[in-house]
């Protein structure tokens, strides 16, 4: 049996919203309720990849709103720089 793929989700709260970013897929989702973070994360990954939600694992990293913004902005800049090449 093969090992499940593992995705990292970076989670930060700002203005009443939990923002969830999966860097490997470069997709973001959000929820107002912390209890829905796992559900929304799994749904996002499954939808982007077209796979079953049970086919992978998720590791979450909780960061401050500032750290979330810093990391996400840095990633967007890197993608934009690559597109200009």
N, CA, C and O atoms as CSV, one atom per row, in Angstrom:
chain,resi,resn,atom,element,x,y,z
A,1,UNK,N,N,0.840,-1.183,0.000
A,1,UNK,CA,C,0.000,0.000,0.000
A,1,UNK,C,C,0.884,1.245,0.000
A,1,UNK,O,O,1.852,1.319,0.757
A,2,UNK,N,N,0.559,2.212,-0.836
A,2,UNK,CA,C,1.380,3.423,-0.924
A,2,UNK,C,C,1.031,4.402,0.192
A,2,UNK,O,O,-0.073,4.402,0.737
A,3,UNK,N,N,2.012,5.228,0.506
A,3,UNK,CA,C,1.837,6.222,1.544
A,3,UNK,C,C,0.969,7.361,1.027
A,3,UNK,O,O,1.058,7.737,-0.142
A,4,UNK,N,N,0.129,7.909,1.900
A,4,UNK,CA,C,-0.715,9.027,1.502
A,4,UNK,C,C,0.108,10.293,1.312
A,4,UNK,O,O,1.067,10.546,2.042
A,5,UNK,N,N,-0.274,11.063,0.343
A,5,UNK,CA,C,0.351,12.362,0.112
A,5,UNK,C,C,-0.038,13.291,1.268
A,5,UNK,O,O,-1.160,13.232,1.772
A,6,UNK,N,N,0.890,14.138,1.676
A,6,UNK,CA,C,0.651,15.061,2.785
A,6,UNK,C,C,0.708,16.492,2.266
A,6,UNK,O,O,1.657,16.877,1.584
A,7,UNK,N,N,-0.301,17.265,2.590
A,7,UNK,CA,C,-0.349,18.676,2.225
A,7,UNK,C,C,-0.251,19.521,3.484
A,7,UNK,O,O,-0.786,19.162,4.533
A,8,UNK,N,N,0.432,20.636,3.367
A,8,UNK,CA,C,0.540,21.583,4.475
A,8,UNK,C,C,-0.463,22.702,4.231
A,8,UNK,O,O,-0.536,23.251,3.132
A,9,UNK,N,N,-1.227,23.033,5.252
A,9,UNK,CA,C,-2.161,24.150,5.178
A,9,UNK,C,C,-1.711,25.208,6.179
A,9,UNK,O,O,-1.535,24.923,7.364
A,10,UNK,N,N,-1.529,26.419,5.693
A,10,UNK,CA,C,-1.164,27.539,6.553
A,10,UNK,C,C,-2.463,28.257,6.899
A,10,UNK,O,O,-3.224,28.644,6.012
A,11,UNK,N,N,-2.711,28.433,8.202
A,11,UNK,CA,C,-3.977,28.992,8.670
A,11,UNK,C,C,-3.715,30.238,9.504
A,11,UNK,O,O,-2.889,30.226,10.416
A,12,UNK,N,N,-4.424,31.306,9.182
A,12,UNK,CA,C,-4.311,32.543,9.948
A,12,UNK,C,C,-5.672,33.205,10.070
A,12,UNK,O,O,-6.502,33.096,9.167
A,13,UNK,N,N,-5.903,33.893,11.184
A,13,UNK,CA,C,-7.198,34.544,11.403
A,13,UNK,C,C,-7.053,36.051,11.275
A,13,UNK,O,O,-6.154,36.661,11.855
A,14,UNK,N,N,-7.963,36.636,10.499
A,14,UNK,CA,C,-7.961,38.084,10.320
A,14,UNK,C,C,-9.390,38.572,10.137
A,14,UNK,O,O,-10.142,38.038,9.321
A,15,UNK,N,N,-9.754,39.591,10.904
A,15,UNK,CA,C,-11.072,40.232,10.789
A,15,UNK,C,C,-12.216,39.218,10.853
A,15,UNK,O,O,-13.179,39.311,10.092
A,16,UNK,N,N,-12.105,38.257,11.762
A,16,UNK,CA,C,-13.171,37.287,11.951
A,16,UNK,C,C,-13.186,36.120,10.983
A,16,UNK,O,O,-14.065,35.261,11.062
A,17,UNK,N,N,-12.235,36.076,10.077
A,17,UNK,CA,C,-12.161,34.994,9.099
A,17,UNK,C,C,-10.915,34.157,9.325
A,17,UNK,O,O,-9.845,34.691,9.618
A,18,UNK,N,N,-11.055,32.843,9.190
A,18,UNK,CA,C,-9.915,31.925,9.182
A,18,UNK,C,C,-9.521,31.729,7.727
A,18,UNK,O,O,-10.283,31.159,6.946
A,19,UNK,N,N,-8.347,32.195,7.365
A,19,UNK,CA,C,-7.832,32.047,6.006
A,19,UNK,C,C,-6.972,30.794,5.943
A,19,UNK,O,O,-6.132,30.564,6.813
A,20,UNK,N,N,-7.183,30.001,4.927
A,20,UNK,CA,C,-6.498,28.715,4.777
A,20,UNK,C,C,-5.816,28.703,3.413
A,20,UNK,O,O,-6.468,28.833,2.377
A,21,UNK,N,N,-4.506,28.547,3.427
A,21,UNK,CA,C,-3.727,28.541,2.182
A,21,UNK,C,C,-2.972,27.226,2.089
A,21,UNK,O,O,-2.305,26.814,3.039
A,22,UNK,N,N,-3.078,26.578,0.951
A,22,UNK,CA,C,-2.330,25.351,0.685
A,22,UNK,C,C,-1.238,25.729,-0.323
A,22,UNK,O,O,-1.486,25.734,-1.529
A,23,UNK,N,N,-0.027,26.046,0.165
A,23,UNK,CA,C,1.036,26.537,-0.713
A,23,UNK,C,C,1.357,25.625,-1.894
A,23,UNK,O,O,1.615,26.103,-2.998
A,24,UNK,N,N,1.343,24.336,-1.667
A,24,UNK,CA,C,1.694,23.396,-2.731
A,24,UNK,C,C,0.745,23.501,-3.928
A,24,UNK,O,O,1.135,23.247,-5.068
A,25,UNK,N,N,-0.495,23.874,-3.653
A,25,UNK,CA,C,-1.488,24.013,-4.717
A,25,UNK,C,C,-1.732,25.470,-5.082
A,25,UNK,O,O,-2.393,25.761,-6.079
A,26,UNK,N,N,-1.203,26.382,-4.281
A,26,UNK,CA,C,-1.391,27.820,-4.452
A,26,UNK,C,C,-2.871,28.176,-4.525
A,26,UNK,O,O,-3.301,28.920,-5.407
A,27,UNK,N,N,-3.636,27.641,-3.594
A,27,UNK,CA,C,-5.060,27.937,-3.487
A,27,UNK,C,C,-5.386,28.343,-2.054
A,27,UNK,O,O,-4.748,27.906,-1.096
A,28,UNK,N,N,-6.406,29.198,-1.946
A,28,UNK,CA,C,-6.826,29.729,-0.653
A,28,UNK,C,C,-8.326,29.538,-0.505
A,28,UNK,O,O,-9.072,29.600,-1.482
A,29,UNK,N,N,-8.758,29.304,0.730
A,29,UNK,CA,C,-10.173,29.301,1.069
A,29,UNK,C,C,-10.298,29.943,2.441
A,29,UNK,O,O,-9.287,30.231,3.083
A,30,UNK,N,N,-11.512,30.168,2.896
A,30,UNK,CA,C,-11.686,30.770,4.218
A,30,UNK,C,C,-13.021,30.360,4.817
A,30,UNK,O,O,-13.941,29.941,4.115
A,31,UNK,N,N,-13.098,30.493,6.130
A,31,UNK,CA,C,-14.313,30.185,6.866
A,31,UNK,C,C,-14.378,31.077,8.095
A,31,UNK,O,O,-13.345,31.511,8.606
A,32,UNK,N,N,-15.554,31.345,8.556
A,32,UNK,CA,C,-15.711,32.124,9.788
A,32,UNK,C,C,-15.607,31.233,11.025
A,32,UNK,O,O,-15.348,31.722,12.125
A,33,UNK,N,N,-15.808,29.934,10.847
A,33,UNK,CA,C,-15.857,29.020,11.992
A,33,UNK,C,C,-14.623,28.130,12.045
A,33,UNK,O,O,-14.314,27.428,11.082
A,34,UNK,N,N,-13.926,28.163,13.166
A,34,UNK,CA,C,-12.695,27.371,13.304
A,34,UNK,C,C,-12.965,25.879,13.166
A,34,UNK,O,O,-12.104,25.142,12.685
A,35,UNK,N,N,-14.124,25.428,13.571
A,35,UNK,CA,C,-14.422,23.994,13.485
A,35,UNK,C,C,-14.564,23.514,12.041
A,35,UNK,O,O,-14.590,22.309,11.793
A,36,UNK,N,N,-14.657,24.431,11.097
A,36,UNK,CA,C,-14.791,24.061,9.686
A,36,UNK,C,C,-13.464,24.103,8.928
A,36,UNK,O,O,-13.428,23.806,7.734
A,37,UNK,N,N,-12.381,24.467,9.604
A,37,UNK,CA,C,-11.080,24.574,8.930
A,37,UNK,C,C,-10.694,23.257,8.260
A,37,UNK,O,O,-10.331,23.245,7.084
A,38,UNK,N,N,-10.768,22.162,8.992
A,38,UNK,CA,C,-10.378,20.857,8.435
A,38,UNK,C,C,-11.255,20.491,7.238
A,38,UNK,O,O,-10.746,20.044,6.211
A,39,UNK,N,N,-12.556,20.676,7.365
A,39,UNK,CA,C,-13.493,20.358,6.283
A,39,UNK,C,C,-13.198,21.189,5.038
A,39,UNK,O,O,-13.131,20.650,3.933
A,40,UNK,N,N,-13.024,22.489,5.210
A,40,UNK,CA,C,-12.776,23.372,4.070
A,40,UNK,C,C,-11.429,23.068,3.421
A,40,UNK,O,O,-11.294,23.126,2.199
A,41,UNK,N,N,-10.444,22.747,4.239
A,41,UNK,CA,C,-9.121,22.429,3.703
A,41,UNK,C,C,-9.182,21.167,2.852
A,41,UNK,O,O,-8.675,21.140,1.730
A,42,UNK,N,N,-9.801,20.130,3.390
A,42,UNK,CA,C,-9.900,18.866,2.661
A,42,UNK,C,C,-10.725,19.033,1.380
A,42,UNK,O,O,-10.371,18.492,0.333
A,43,UNK,N,N,-11.815,19.778,1.472
A,43,UNK,CA,C,-12.662,20.007,0.297
A,43,UNK,C,C,-11.904,20.751,-0.795
A,43,UNK,O,O,-12.026,20.422,-1.975
A,44,UNK,N,N,-11.123,21.750,-0.404
A,44,UNK,CA,C,-10.332,22.514,-1.367
A,44,UNK,C,C,-9.337,21.618,-2.096
A,44,UNK,O,O,-9.266,21.624,-3.325
A,45,UNK,N,N,-8.577,20.856,-1.333
A,45,UNK,CA,C,-7.554,19.988,-1.931
A,45,UNK,C,C,-8.195,18.951,-2.851
A,45,UNK,O,O,-7.728,18.731,-3.969
A,46,UNK,N,N,-9.255,18.322,-2.380
A,46,UNK,CA,C,-9.928,17.299,-3.187
A,46,UNK,C,C,-10.483,17.889,-4.481
A,46,UNK,O,O,-10.383,17.267,-5.539
A,47,UNK,N,N,-11.061,19.076,-4.405
A,47,UNK,CA,C,-11.633,19.709,-5.597
A,47,UNK,C,C,-10.554,20.094,-6.606
A,47,UNK,O,O,-10.716,19.875,-7.806
A,48,UNK,N,N,-9.460,20.663,-6.123
A,48,UNK,CA,C,-8.381,21.088,-7.024
A,48,UNK,C,C,-7.753,19.888,-7.725
A,48,UNK,O,O,-7.462,19.941,-8.920
A,49,UNK,N,N,-7.546,18.806,-6.976
A,49,UNK,CA,C,-6.871,17.631,-7.533
A,49,UNK,C,C,-7.819,16.617,-8.169
A,49,UNK,O,O,-7.383,15.738,-8.914
A,50,UNK,N,N,-9.108,16.738,-7.878
A,50,UNK,CA,C,-10.064,15.771,-8.404
A,50,UNK,C,C,-9.902,14.399,-7.783
A,50,UNK,O,O,-10.003,13.382,-8.468
A,51,UNK,N,N,-9.648,14.373,-6.468
A,51,UNK,CA,C,-9.443,13.113,-5.752
A,51,UNK,C,C,-10.387,13.032,-4.554
A,51,UNK,O,O,-11.029,14.015,-4.183
A,52,UNK,N,N,-10.457,11.856,-3.965
A,52,UNK,CA,C,-11.260,11.654,-2.763
A,52,UNK,C,C,-10.601,12.339,-1.567
A,52,UNK,O,O,-9.375,12.391,-1.477
A,53,UNK,N,N,-11.406,12.860,-0.660
A,53,UNK,CA,C,-10.878,13.532,0.528
A,53,UNK,C,C,-10.107,12.589,1.442
A,53,UNK,O,O,-9.310,13.039,2.266
A,54,UNK,N,N,-10.332,11.312,1.307
A,54,UNK,CA,C,-9.636,10.335,2.151
A,54,UNK,C,C,-8.293,9.898,1.564
A,54,UNK,O,O,-7.589,9.084,2.163
A,55,UNK,N,N,-7.939,10.432,0.401
A,55,UNK,CA,C,-6.730,9.965,-0.284
A,55,UNK,C,C,-5.461,10.727,0.093
A,55,UNK,O,O,-4.401,10.470,-0.478
A,56,UNK,N,N,-5.548,11.650,1.035
A,56,UNK,CA,C,-4.383,12.440,1.435
A,56,UNK,C,C,-4.514,12.841,2.905
A,56,UNK,O,O,-5.574,12.702,3.516
A,57,UNK,N,N,-3.415,13.339,3.447
A,57,UNK,CA,C,-3.403,13.860,4.814
A,57,UNK,C,C,-3.110,15.353,4.770
A,57,UNK,O,O,-2.519,15.854,3.814
A,58,UNK,N,N,-3.532,16.055,5.818
A,58,UNK,CA,C,-3.292,17.493,5.913
A,58,UNK,C,C,-2.623,17.800,7.242
A,58,UNK,O,O,-3.057,17.337,8.296
A,59,UNK,N,N,-1.562,18.589,7.171
A,59,UNK,CA,C,-0.913,19.105,8.374
A,59,UNK,C,C,-1.155,20.604,8.387
A,59,UNK,O,O,-0.847,21.300,7.420
A,60,UNK,N,N,-1.708,21.096,9.485
A,60,UNK,CA,C,-2.010,22.521,9.577
A,60,UNK,C,C,-0.960,23.247,10.397
A,60,UNK,O,O,-0.444,22.727,11.387
A,61,UNK,N,N,-0.660,24.454,9.965
A,61,UNK,CA,C,0.245,25.329,10.705
A,61,UNK,C,C,-0.502,26.631,10.981
A,61,UNK,O,O,-0.853,27.362,10.055
A,62,UNK,N,N,-0.740,26.912,12.250
A,62,UNK,CA,C,-1.435,28.130,12.649
A,62,UNK,C,C,-0.422,29.256,12.795
A,62,UNK,O,O,0.555,29.127,13.533
A,63,UNK,N,N,-0.655,30.363,12.090
A,63,UNK,CA,C,0.253,31.507,12.129
A,63,UNK,C,C,-0.560,32.775,12.395
A,63,UNK,O,O,-1.786,32.774,12.285
A,64,UNK,N,N,0.133,33.839,12.742
A,64,UNK,CA,C,-0.539,35.124,12.951
A,64,UNK,C,C,-1.047,35.661,11.612
A,64,UNK,O,O,-0.615,35.218,10.548
A,65,UNK,N,N,-1.958,36.609,11.682
A,65,UNK,CA,C,-2.473,37.231,10.459
A,65,UNK,C,C,-1.345,37.880,9.669
A,65,UNK,O,O,-1.322,37.819,8.440
A,66,UNK,N,N,-0.418,38.496,10.378
A,66,UNK,CA,C,0.710,39.157,9.720
A,66,UNK,C,C,1.606,38.152,9.009
A,66,UNK,O,O,2.047,38.390,7.884
A,67,UNK,N,N,1.872,37.031,9.668
A,67,UNK,CA,C,2.722,35.998,9.070
A,67,UNK,C,C,2.032,35.364,7.866
A,67,UNK,O,O,2.676,35.078,6.857
A,68,UNK,N,N,0.733,35.147,7.973
A,68,UNK,CA,C,-0.024,34.602,6.848
A,68,UNK,C,C,0.109,35.533,5.652
A,68,UNK,O,O,0.427,35.090,4.549
A,69,UNK,N,N,-0.131,36.812,5.869
A,69,UNK,CA,C,-0.053,37.807,4.795
A,69,UNK,C,C,1.349,37.875,4.201
A,69,UNK,O,O,1.507,37.965,2.983
A,70,UNK,N,N,2.359,37.831,5.053
A,70,UNK,CA,C,3.743,37.894,4.586
A,70,UNK,C,C,4.062,36.713,3.675
A,70,UNK,O,O,4.597,36.889,2.580
A,71,UNK,N,N,3.730,35.510,4.138
A,71,UNK,CA,C,4.032,34.311,3.345
A,71,UNK,C,C,3.263,34.285,2.027
A,71,UNK,O,O,3.816,33.968,0.974
A,72,UNK,N,N,1.989,34.622,2.106
A,72,UNK,CA,C,1.167,34.577,0.902
A,72,UNK,C,C,1.637,35.621,-0.113
A,72,UNK,O,O,1.750,35.331,-1.303
A,73,UNK,N,N,1.908,36.823,0.360
A,73,UNK,CA,C,2.390,37.890,-0.522
A,73,UNK,C,C,3.715,37.515,-1.162
A,73,UNK,O,O,3.929,37.759,-2.349
A,74,UNK,N,N,4.597,36.925,-0.382
A,74,UNK,CA,C,5.893,36.476,-0.903
A,74,UNK,C,C,5.703,35.429,-2.006
A,74,UNK,O,O,6.392,35.464,-3.026
A,75,UNK,N,N,4.781,34.516,-1.800
A,75,UNK,CA,C,4.515,33.470,-2.798
A,75,UNK,C,C,3.934,34.061,-4.081
A,75,UNK,O,O,4.307,33.654,-5.181
A,76,UNK,N,N,3.030,35.014,-3.937
A,76,UNK,CA,C,2.434,35.659,-5.113
A,76,UNK,C,C,3.507,36.396,-5.905
A,76,UNK,O,O,3.530,36.331,-7.134
A,77,UNK,N,N,4.387,37.089,-5.210
A,77,UNK,CA,C,5.480,37.795,-5.891
A,77,UNK,C,C,6.383,36.820,-6.648
A,77,UNK,O,O,6.813,37.102,-7.766
A,78,UNK,N,N,6.663,35.688,-6.038
A,78,UNK,CA,C,7.518,34.683,-6.686
A,78,UNK,C,C,6.860,34.147,-7.956
A,78,UNK,O,O,7.523,33.978,-8.979
A,79,UNK,N,N,5.566,33.883,-7.889
A,79,UNK,CA,C,4.838,33.394,-9.066
A,79,UNK,C,C,4.839,34.459,-10.159
A,79,UNK,O,O,5.067,34.150,-11.328
A,80,UNK,N,N,4.586,35.702,-9.782
A,80,UNK,CA,C,4.579,36.791,-10.763
A,80,UNK,C,C,5.946,36.962,-11.413
A,80,UNK,O,O,6.036,37.217,-12.614
A,81,UNK,N,N,7.002,36.823,-10.633
A,81,UNK,CA,C,8.361,36.931,-11.173
A,81,UNK,C,C,8.633,35.804,-12.168
A,81,UNK,O,O,9.260,36.031,-13.203
A,82,UNK,N,N,8.168,34.596,-11.863
A,82,UNK,CA,C,8.346,33.445,-12.765
A,82,UNK,C,C,7.603,33.661,-14.081
A,82,UNK,O,O,8.098,33.305,-15.150
A,83,UNK,N,N,6.417,34.245,-13.992
A,83,UNK,CA,C,5.609,34.467,-15.192
A,83,UNK,C,C,6.256,35.481,-16.123
A,83,UNK,O,O,6.021,35.448,-17.331
A,84,UNK,N,N,7.064,36.379,-15.581
A,84,UNK,CA,C,7.719,37.408,-16.389
A,84,UNK,C,C,8.943,36.881,-17.124
A,84,UNK,O,O,9.448,37.534,-18.037
A,85,UNK,N,N,9.425,35.697,-16.729
A,85,UNK,CA,C,10.618,35.135,-17.377
A,85,UNK,C,C,10.345,34.659,-18.780
A,85,UNK,O,O,11.250,34.163,-19.450
